[in-house]
Amino acid sequence: MTHSAADRSRIRFWHAHTVTFTETPSPVLEPRHEMAMNMLWQQWTADNPLVFDGPVSAVSTVSAPGPDRIDIAWYRSTYRRQTLRRVPGATPLVTLFVAVAQPTPAGLLLGRTAAWTGTGHEQWVLPGGTVEPPAPGRPLTEHLLREHAARELAEETGIHADPARLTRWALARNPNGNVGFFFRAEPITEPAARERFSQHVSEQARRGEAPELTSVQFAGNPYRPDTLEGPLASTLPALLDRYAAVHD
């Protein structure tokens, strides 16, 4: 599979050292938009009972008041607002998400998403997910994002990373407007990564849980997505390019 320069331009990177977060009220939906959203949600969950209306941190605005600073205004929402992308005239949900680059000597660990997940189809991605809001009254911080990133890595791959030792290597916005924080974990060996993932999937099966990732493979050095087998998330080529540029 090959990817053009256009594929790589589908993601915007910010080079900001400082990021601030300001919580804002959740926007009020017009009754017709809320009705359409709920109808679409009922259809979605009927087709896919594993999807649930969990809490999400949604982005209202992003501004860059200086060359080294990004300000993010956010609000508390739930996953069902994803359906607003299919409602004409409605403001779509834009989310905060995190992902982890897990290095190994064989390259970065990638996971293939299960068909039931929010992507709607199987594709190779960096482990991660949408950020849940902090407890009421607690501010959203990059420290909390690191904690969430480490939790997503463990929940999806069985690999446990110390949040305090995760380092941010990218801050980006994808074509849907979603804002992603990308962190790098400390390296582990490829056999260790495969073993932990295999054990994790086995444990999930014993508990009757559906895994979010069905298999793993590695994007080797140099990070060439055209050598990977199977469909890739649309923004993955640009992320692999960015990671290689930062860590060469």
Secondary structure, DSSP 8 states (H G I E B T S, - for coil): ----HHHHTTSEEE--SEEEEEE-------HHHHHHHHHHHHHHHHH-TT----EEEEEEEEEEEETTEEEEEEEEEEGGGGGGGGSTT-----BEEEEEE-EETTEEEEEEE-TTSTTSS--EE-SEEE----STT----HHHHHHHHHHHHHHHHS----GGG-EEEEEEE-TT--EEEEEE-----HHHHHHHHHHHHHHHHHTT---SEEEEEEE-TTT-GGGS-S-B-TTHHHHHHHHHHHH-
